[in-house]
Amino acid sequence: VIVEALKVDSLQKLCSSLEPILRRV
C-alpha cells in the first residue's frame, strides 16, 4: 500500500513538473 502511495505521489510530482514545460511548447 505504501509503495502504491509513493508511486502516485511521484507521478503527481512528475506531472506537475512537466505541465509548465508542456505549456511552453
C-alpha positions as CSV (number, residue, x, y, z in Angstrom):
1,V,0.0,0.0,0.0
2,I,2.8,2.4,0.9
3,V,4.5,1.6,-2.4
4,E,1.4,2.5,-4.4
5,A,1.1,5.7,-2.4
6,L,4.7,6.6,-3.3
7,K,4.0,5.8,-7.0
8,V,1.0,8.1,-7.1
9,D,2.9,10.9,-5.2
10,S,5.9,10.6,-7.5
11,L,3.6,10.5,-10.6
12,Q,1.8,13.7,-9.4
13,K,5.1,15.4,-8.9
14,L,6.2,14.4,-12.3
15,C,3.1,15.6,-13.9
16,S,3.3,18.9,-12.1
17,S,6.9,19.3,-13.2
18,L,6.1,18.5,-16.9
19,E,2.9,20.7,-17.0
20,P,4.7,24.1,-17.3
21,I,7.1,22.6,-19.9
22,L,4.2,21.3,-22.0
23,R,2.5,24.8,-21.7
24,R,5.7,26.5,-23.1
25,V,5.6,24.2,-26.2
